[in-house]
Amino acid sequence: TTTLLLLLNTLLYFHYWNHRIPPSSVCKNYNKMCIHHEWWRGFTGATAHFEPLHIGFNMMSLNTLGRELEGGGIFGSVVFLVYNVAFVVMTSLVMMGMVFGRLQWIEYQILRTRDEVLRQQLEERQTRLRETSTVGYSAVLFAWMVISTLERNQPTCPIPFFSDVCFS
């Protein structure tokens, strides 16, 4: 499964590069996903990369985490694949939920203000937020990093040289 995911992400990267596909046509975007119901963007946005460093670091992380967490045998691979698909769905839902929450908070601020300049700034912020786009496998990788950290037997120290923030 790790190899399959590495190949899928890398092949899509080269496909998008060779065909000059713009990120806006495959990205995760609140308006396109929630208003226009283009739910498929959850998958295309997660597997899309448009910069060499982005694909490089994401695939190095996927390789390391995948080899650690996938386990042996066909059963481990199938379970790992199912979890990856589930994480793509869950991270997309969390992202859309966070954007929705921020939009609602801004709307609340707009309704409470009487200052026209502030109202216009808040409305512009809403527009930008609705059009903000993301691509990449990073959210899924961060979910796997949390799982990897929680499954370790030894304490984890996220900040080197600060043993006070280590946890088990």
Secondary structure, DSSP 8 states (H G I E B T S, - for coil): -HHHHHHHHHHHHHHHHHTT--GGGTSEEHIIIIIS--TTHHHHHHT---SHHHHHHHHHHHHHHHHHHS-SHHHHHHHHHHHHHHHHHHHHHHHHHHHHHHHHHHHHHHHH---HHHHHHHHHHHHHHHH-EE-SSHHHHHHHHHHHHHH-SS-B-SSTT-GGG-B-
